[in-house]
């Protein structure tokens, strides 16, 4: 009996988690800027997120757009970081607009979904 309850509770939890994940889907796309092409960063490479261009010397290498119908801001930014990583970026600089985070709070809404734009940057190795 105990084994049945554990399985039932586990199965119900898994179904609930799957429903939440499917309902909150985030996606992103990226476009390379300029002629330069860089190899993708490794999967574990951190892509930093800024709300203004950092003072560290960098070059703009792409434009990234993320969106999600019911996705959290964090999920959208994570999808954007992955696209930037594939461009060879070290960071993204968020642009003010729908879903932009200011002071740690989410601001704005893009109708029924949320759209976020950013510039992908790569540190200069001069």
N, C-alpha and C positions, 0 to 999 in steps of 0.2 A: 504494500500500500504506500509506504513512504517513497519507494522508488518511482511509482506512478506519479505521485504529487510532485516530486522533484522534476521529472521529465515534463510534466504538464506546465509547471511554472517556468521552466527553462524554455520550452517551446513558445509559450505566450510572450515571454520577454524578447525572444528572438524575432517573433513576428512584429511586435510593437516597434522594435529598433529598426527593422527593415522598412516598415511603413514610414517612419520618421525620415529615414535617409532618402527614400524615393521621393517623398513629398518636398524635400528641401534640396533640390538639385542645383548645383552651381556649375557654370561653365565659363570658359574664357577663350579668347583668341588673340593672336599677336601678329603684327606686321613689322617686318624689318625696315629700318630707316637707313638710307644711304647704300653705298656699294659694298662696304666691309661686311664680311661674314665671319662669325666666330663659332667654334665648336660648342655644343651644349655643355653646360656645367653638369658635374656628376649629381646623381639623385640626392645625395646628402648635403650638397652645397647650399648654405643658407642664402636666400634672397631677401635682403633687408627691405623694409617698407618705410618710406619717408613721406611727410606731408609738404616738404619743400626741398628744393635741390640742395644736397649737402655741400659743404665747402671742399670736401675732398675732390681732387681733379678726376673728372669722369667725362665720358662721351655718351650721347644719346644714341641708342642702337635700335630702339623699337617703340611701338605703340601697342599697349595691351588694354583690352576691354574685357571686363568680367560682368556676368549677369546671373540672376537667379530669381525665379518666380517667388518662392518662399524661403530661399536660402538665407542664412545669416551672413552678415558682412564678413565675418572671419572666413566662412567657407568660400565666398566669392574671391577674397584676397588670396586664399590658399591656391585656388585654381589659377589666378593671375600669376602668382609666384612660379607655379609650374611652367606656364607658358614662357615667362621671362627667362627661367632657367634654360629652357630649350633654345632660346635665342643667344645664350651665352652671357646673360646679364648677371650683375652682382646685386642689383637693387632695383626697386621700382619707386617712382615718385608719383603719389596719388594726385590727381587733379581734382579741384573742387567741382562738385556736381552731385548728382543723386547718390545717396548712400555714403557720402564722404564722412569719415569720422573726425570730429573736431573735439579735442580735449577728452578723448576716450568715450564720447557718446556718439551714437549714430544720428545723423541728420539727413533729412530729405527723403524723398520717395519718388520712384520713377513709375508712377501709375500702379499697376498691379504687381510689378516686379521691381527689381533694383538693378541699376547699371552703374558700374564704376569704371573710370578710365585712369590710366597711368602711363608714364613714360618709363621704358626700361633703360637702365644705364649700366655702363661697365666701367670699372675703375681703370684709370690710365696707369700704365706700368712704366712710365718714363723714368 
